[in-house]
Amino acid sequence: ITLSERQREIAQLRILGMTRGQILRLVLREALLVALLGSAAGLLLGTLLGRGMILVFVGFVQGLPIPEPRWPLDGALLAVGAGVLSTLAVTLNLARRAGRVSPLEALRSGADQGTGRNWYVRWGWVVAVGVLALYFVVNALVEQDMRQTSSLDMLGAWFFPPFILAGVALFALSAAVQGMRWLLDKITPHLRVVPRLAAANLGRQQARAMLTAATLAIGLMLVTAMAGMTLVMQSFFRDNLLVLFEADFLLVPPMPSDSYASAVSLPSLPPLPPEAQSALDAIAADADVGYLANIQLPGYGSGPALDNGWALTLDLVRDSPAFRPREGSWEEAERIFAQGLALSLPEIPSRRWNLHPGDVVEIDTFEGRFPFRVAMIGGPLPLVTSEVGREYFHSHPLLILVNARQEADRAGLEDRLRELARTYNLSFTPDMRTDFAGVVNQLFDVVLALFATLTSITGLVAGHQPPYLPSRHAQSP
């Protein structure tokens, strides 16, 4: 936009003797200044937004100790470098076109090139201070309500403070650009003519510089924040869910339409053939066999769309950091589970219904409505035992996890499981932790690559130049 409206000025520079190379360097240095400002602002705001996401997903949803967020230097340099390089890349062709402007363009009498000092330039920093004060108030209120209500319904409120912070950045850009101009005024007298002209042009085109910097700031802020969320989820899957897959071997029954989504939406998978179950019972003499199935507990999950629970062998999660007790203990929970119908609840529904270990709740099952005792508070999902899942929820194994005992022949056990899988059409995984980690990393690496692409698109949008349209006051030479 700036270059398209500076045809006459560039032509005058050509008449004064500036070469095409000097014009090229002039434009690229202006782009570099704006790109650095926008990228640095976006990186800072993205980091602040990421801290809030860590608090939500690690501290609140997972119920784990909140780690101190780290800002890796290589990641920061990569983010700013991507913003700067993409901006320079899309500006290069525009700069070459600027160098080819004919000196005859100087004879055109275009409109005033200045932008004037409108209210945004004059008072933007005042609005930024007011919005910043609003940010601190809203952030404190949201954090207080979140910790008191402990409901996923409040998760959306966590997005208000970051967007308010984005407003702070937009209004503060006027002061930032003027501050950069003041700094350049102090430095440029000691520099050569091209940097001095770049600083002067930036001062005359403040509004356009702010627009480009705002585009980069918003884009890089959102990309950095989304990438931070992705890394948190990747860490959650790798460090918490992977501990559920510490078994030596994994068997997976065939799913309807080969779709996991259809499997978890059903009341259950079909039961294993009796012969397959007998074979697994025989293997239990040489290995520990655990079962995990899906159940539905409307109203007792983490939210309206998160009502899934697990019916499983409790030993699978007993020592898992993802199922650390928030109220009660595993010893107490096992006693309650052994006494009859019981379930473990996440912290969110326990606060929603004011439930604690030992309380009794009425649960709708496929066999009717029955009282369940709360065995423990903790973990991301509700839990019942495999036996209760089969009898009351008609829920059959989604995963079968097999651990060889120390005295067992692991190689022989693997052969028996392979034969069982071939006979009954089961999927067999001999190294499930490595395979699952590979799937998780592959999935999230693709998402992170997408965010890197979005960073480049941000530069493309910021550096876009519309076709040159002469002013309506322009005169033919």
Secondary structure, DSSP 8 states (H G I E B T S, - for coil): -TTTT-HHHHHHHHHTT--HHHHHHHHHHHHHHHHHHHHHHHHHHHHHHHHHHHIIIIIIIS----------HHHHHHHHHHHHHHHHHHHHHHHHHHHT--GGGGGS----------HHHHHHHHHHHHHHHHHHHHHHHHHHHHHHH--GGGGGGGGHHHHHHHHHHHHHHHHHHHHHHHHHHHHGGGS-HHHHHHHHHHHHTHHHHHHHHHHHHHHHHHHHHHHHHHHHHHHHIIIIIGGGG--SEEEE---GGG-HHHHHHSS------HHHHHHHHHHTTTEEEEEEEEEE-TTSSSBTTB-EEEEE-GGGTTT-GGG-EEES-HHHHHHHHHHSSEEEE-HHHHHHTT--TT-EEEEEETTEEEEEEEEEEESSS-EEEHHHHHHHS----SEEEEEE-TTS-HHHHHHHHHHHHHHHT-EEESSHHHHHHHHHHHHHHHHHHHHHHHHHHHHHHHT--------TT----
